[in-house]
């Protein structure tokens, strides 16, 4: 898959940007979109004025207000966000049929065979950014690279409202200086394991052989070895369909009992609702499920057809899953299986 030209497009603080566009009085002040603090709500996204105070996505609203007392939290308007997303998708498909939407506000494009601008991926990305601003009055950042992994990193490199290009000839040098926690699939736990092994950058990761990485990290070790050299052969999947959506959290201290686990459910469900809202209308949520990883790294997943997708439904699932091990818990996850939507019920998200 060498010679590919991949663009990753990512709207800047999308929900907040739509709110500021539609109500200019909100511009210039710290703003978050999310659930109410009195209902243990979670920040779905926030603008850069709020981020300057330390406010972040998925943060409990109460914590956000402690960091930024003047923060204004508005309830999400998902229909407005979905309408804007449809317009953005229309623009993207003017340049190529190979578009892989990741959510309402980001997507990959494979423009390797695009005739636009004589095949220049950089000029295509520039034009996409120009058109989104002209037609929707919101900004997008874009990254151009030979693969998806690097294009996504590039789109974040000059946020907000930026464009960054990683030419093929510069891939190895660029990746060498990357911290390993920027690698696709490296979360907090694996980042800490790499740190304990003295591996902080991709240059240091390259010093480990394939067999050593596989011995330490299993099959993911082989993937790490490829990413350390900037190799990622995943295609842009035009017909990629999610089978499920979930949210997980690994806790710094093990949760000692079921009561402690149940206390962590509301913010997890709030974050799950936010992620569901970012999906397009072709999905319908189906069976809920929970995942529990115990302190000894054994884990169990439990799902149930017909179970409610509300707090009580997930509480019952969590209770049954916890009973399978009845040991301290290091990770909790909540999720929902997805079906293709063919009309019918609408998602009930961030219920007031």
N, C-alpha and C positions, 0 to 999 in steps of 0.2 A: 504493500500500500504506500510505497514511497512516491514522492511527487504530489501528494495531496495538498489541497488548499482548504483549510478548515477555518471557519469564523465562529466564534462564540459571542453572542449578543446578550447583554444583561442590562435590563433597565435599572436606573439608579433609584434606590429606595422607592420602588414602584407604587405601592399603596399610598405612601405619604406624598409622592409626586402628583398623583391624581388628585388627592385632597387639596394640595396647594394650588394646583392648576384651576380647580373648580371653585375655590374660595381663596382669592389672592390675599385676604387678610391673614391667612395662616402662614404665609411665606415669611421667612426671616426669624421665626420663633421656634423654640424646641417643640417638635410635634411627633407623636407616636400614634400608630393605628393598632388597636387591639382591644382586649377585654377590660372590663371595669375592675379597678383594684379591689373594691369591696367584695367582688365575687371571685377573688384570687385569679384575676385575668392575667394574660400574658401578652407581651408586646409582639405583634406580628412583624412590624417593621417600624423604622423611625427615620427622620430626616437627619442631615449631617449636623445641624445645630444641636440636636439631642445627642448624637453620637459624641460630640465634643465634650459632653458631660459624663460619658461612660455608659450611656444607655445603649442596649444592644437587642437585637431580635431574640425572641424566646426567653427574654428576661421577665420575671414576675413584675406586674405593673407596680406593686407596692415598692419593690426595690428600685425600680426606675424613678419613682417619685422621690425617693430618699436621695438619689443621686442628683436629681434635677427637679426641685420643688415647683418650678414654674412650667414644667412639662404639661402640655395639653394632650390628653389622650382622647381620640375620637373613635367611635365605633366603625368597623369596616363596612364598606358598601360594595359587596362583591359583584353585583350586577354591573356597576360602573367599571370595575377592574376587568371583568370578563369582556366587556364591550371594547375597552381599549386594547386588550390582548388580541382580540380578533382583528382589529385594524393593523396591529403590528405584524401578525402572522400573514395578513394579506400583502403587506409591503415586502416581507422576507421572500415570499413565493414569487414575487416579480423577478427575482434574480436566479432562483434555482428551484427545482422540484424537490431537491434533497434537503429537507428541513426536518430537524428532530426537536420538537418542543419539549422542554424539560419541565416547564411550569408556565403560569400565566406570563411571567416576566423574563424568561430566558430561553434560548434555543441555540442549537448548533446548525450550521449550514455547511454543506460540502459544495464549494464553488469550483472544484477542479476542472469541470467541463463547461463552466458558464461562459457564454460569449460576451457578457457585459464587460465594458471597459477593457477590451482586448484580453480578458482573462485575468486582470489584476485583482487579486483578493483584497489588497489594501484599498484600492479605489472603490470597490464594491462596499467594503465596510464603511468607508467615509460617506458614501452616498446613502447607505441605510441610516446612518446617524443623522445626516442632514434631513432626510425625508421624515423620520420619526419626529424630529423637532418641529419641522414645518407643519406637519399634519396633525400632530397630537400635543405639541407643546410640552413634551417631557424629554429628558435626556437619556441616552443609552450609552453604555461603554461597550467597546468591542475589542476582541483579541483575535489576531490572525497568526496561524501557526500550521505546521505540517500534520498535526494530530489533535484530537479532542482534549487530551490531558493538558497540553501546552496552550491551546487556544483559550481554555478556561482560566488558566493562570494569567495569561496575557490580558484578558478582559478586566481582571481585577488590578492590574499593575498600575494603571493611571486613573483609577476611579476618583471622583465621579466625572462623567462627561469626557472620557478619554479613549484613546486608541493606541494600542501597543502591538507591534509586529515582531515576531520571532522568525527570522529567515532560516531556511534549512541549514545553511552553512554555519549558523551561530548556535544551533541547538545544544551541542555538547558543552560548549563553554557556558551558555546561559544556565543549563541545568546543574552544572557542577557546583555553582554557588547557592543553589536553592536549599533552604532548610528542609529536612526530611518530612516535617509536619505539613509541608505544602503538597506532598505527593498524594495522588488520587487513592483513596481507601485507607490512608493512615489517619486514624483517629487518635484520641487522647491516650488510650491504653497502649497502642503500638508505638506512639511517639515516645512514651515514657520508657518502653522496653528498649527502643533504639538508643535513647539517651543513656540508659544504664550500660549499654554496650559500647558507649563512647562514639556513637554515630550521630552526628548533628547535621551534617550536610550531605548532599548527594555525592560530592567528591569522596567523602569518607565511606559512604555506602559502597562506592565502586571498588573499594579495596577488599571487600568481602566477595568471595567466590560464590558461584551459584549454589553449590552443594552446601556451603556453610549457611547461606541464607535459608535454604529449604529446611535444613536441620533445625534452625532456630525458629522459623516462622511457618513451617509447613508449605503448602502450595502457594500461599501469599508471598513467600520468600522469592519465588521465581518472578512473580509480578514486580516485586520491589527491585530486583536486579535489572529488569527491563526499564522501569521508570527512571532509575538512576542515570540511564543513558538517554533519556528522552524518548524512549520507544513506547508507542501505544498504537496498536493496530485496530482498535475498536472502530467499526464503521459508524457513520451517521445513519441511524436507524429510522427511516421514514415511517415505517409501520410498527415501531416499537410500542408495545402495549404493556402497561403495568398490570401485574397480577394482584398487588397489594400495596398498601402504604402504611408505614409505621414510624413510631418515634421511640427512641431508646435513650436511657440515661444510665451511665456508670457512676456510682456514688463513691466519693472519696473515703467514706467510712461505711462499712457494711450495715445494712438495715437489719436490726436484731430480730424483729418479729413481724407478724402480719399487720399489726396496728401501724407500725412505722411505714410499711409498704403502702397501706391504704391512704396514709396522709400524703403520699407523693403522687397519687393518681390525678387529682384535679389539674395541676399544671401540665402534666403529660397529655391529658385529653384536650386541653386548650390548645396546645401546640399541634396535636394531631388534627384538630378541626381547622386550624390555620393552614396546614399543608393540604388538606382535602380541598379547601376553598381555592387553592392555586391550580388545581387540576381543571381541565376543560370539561365541558358539559357532556362529553361522550362517556364518562364514567359514572357508575352508580355504586355506592358503598353497599357491601353485602355483610358477610359474617364478621363479627368482631373477634379479635384474638388478643391474648396477652402472652408475653414472654418473661420468664423469670430465670435469671442466672444466679446460682447460689455461690457462696464464698469459696467453695471447692471447685468452681468452674463447671460443675454439672449444670445442665439447663433443661427447661421444659417449656413447651409452647402448647397453649390450650385455646381452642376456638369452638364456637357452638352456633349452629344454624338456629335462627329464630331468637337469639339473645338480643336484648336491647342494646343499642349503641349509645346509651346514656351512662351516667356515673354509676347508677345502681347495677346495670348490666355488667359493666367492667369490674365493679367491686366483687360481684359473685364469681366471675371468671378468675380474678386474681386470688380470691380465697381458695378456690379449688386447685389452682396451679400451685400455690404456696404449700398446700397440704401434701403435695407429692414429694416435697423435700423437707419441709419444716425446719429449715436451717437459715442462718443469716444470709441476706441477699446482697449481691454486689451490683446487679443490673436489673432494671425493670424496663419492659417495652410494652407499648400498646399499639394496636393496629387494626386494620380492616381489610378484608379481601375485597377486590374490585370486580365489577361486571361491566360489560359494555352497556351503556345507557341506550335504551330504545323508547324514550319517553317515560312517563311515570313520575315517581316521587322526586322531589327536589331535595338537595342536601340541606339539612338544618344545622347551621353552623353558627357558632358564637351566639347561641340562643340567649336573648336578654332575660 
